[in-house]
Amino acid sequence: MSRQVPSDRLRSRMLDDAGSATAEYAIATLAAVGFAGLLVVILRSDAVRAMLTNLIQHALSF
């Protein structure tokens, strides 16, 4: 059995990307949930609601 030097073991561990896709999906999911929460807060405001209502009424009046 050949014995690896510490730098070779570290390099092989760094090149092994098992599980990285799962972590990337988790981070992307958290970002999407945060963005959705921000949109909910923005869309609940009276000013935005009034602006969207006016926009829809104007679009339907054609």
PEJOTA-V132179 format. One record per residue. N is the residue number from 1. RES is the residue in one small letter. D_LAST is the distance of its C-alpha to the last C-alpha in Angstrom with 2 decimals. Layout:
n: {N:N}
res: {RES:RES}
d_last: {D_LAST:D_LAST}
//
This chain:
n: {1:2:3:4:5:6:7:8:9:10:11:12:13:14:15:16:17:18:19:20:21:22:23:24:25:26:27:28:29:30:31:32:33:34:35:36:37:38:39:40:41:42:43:44:45:46:47:48:49:50:51:52:53:54:55:56:57:58:59:60:61:62}
res: {m:s:r:q:v:p:s:d:r:l:r:s:r:m:l:d:d:a:g:s:a:t:a:e:y:a:i:a:t:l:a:a:v:g:f:a:g:l:l:v:v:i:l:r:s:d:a:v:r:a:m:l:t:n:l:i:q:h:a:l:s:f}
d_last: {80.76:79.50:78.51:75.36:75.50:73.06:70.80:70.46:69.53:66.94:65.48:65.31:63.60:61.02:60.29:59.84:56.14:56.34:53.79:51.73:48.75:48.77:48.84:45.97:43.86:44.82:43.82:40.46:39.84:40.79:38.48:35.53:36.37:36.65:33.29:31.68:33.45:32.20:28.56:29.17:30.64:27.84:25.05:27.02:26.97:25.07:23.64:22.10:20.87:19.16:17.62:16.30:15.02:13.13:11.76:10.66:9.22:7.23:6.15:5.54:3.82:0.00}
//
